[in-house]
Amino acid sequence: MERGGCVYIMTNKRHSVFYTGVTSDIVSRIWQHKNNVHPNSFTAKYHCHKLVYYFAYAHIEEAIAAEKLIKGGNRQSKIDLIVALNPDWKDLYEELIAE
């Protein structure tokens, strides 16, 4: 059985730091980031608690490939990706858990 996945981007309040990740359970993973479940992680250290981008794929392998592309891009390419989906830079977590 194939399992889907999501690629996502987290940022801090000032949008000065980005974290790109991939997961098969986006709701739980973002909750972990927001609650510093892993206190020594990058997102905890840099206060990346705001979900500004996510995209779901039918297969986890597609999400992993997309994550690599995003991570390989420069800062501006990440900003362009975020603005295309989320021009107001809202925290998308609330709408994610409402789905």
KARAHU-V675614 format. One record per backbone hydrogen bond with DSSP energy under -1.0 kcal/mol. CO is the residue of the C=O (numbers start at 1). NH is the residue of the N-H. If there is no record, write none. Layout:
# KARAHU-V675614
co,nh
CO,NH
CO,NH
This chain:
# KARAHU-V675614
co,nh
3,60
5,57
6,23
7,55
8,21
9,52
9,53
10,19
11,50
12,15
19,10
21,8
23,6
25,29
26,30
27,31
28,32
29,33
30,34
31,35
32,37
33,36
38,41
41,45
42,46
43,48
47,49
50,11
51,92
53,9
55,7
57,5
59,63
60,64
61,65
62,66
63,67
64,68
65,69
66,70
67,71
68,72
70,73
74,78
75,79
76,80
77,81
78,82
79,83
80,84
81,85
82,86
86,89
92,96
93,97
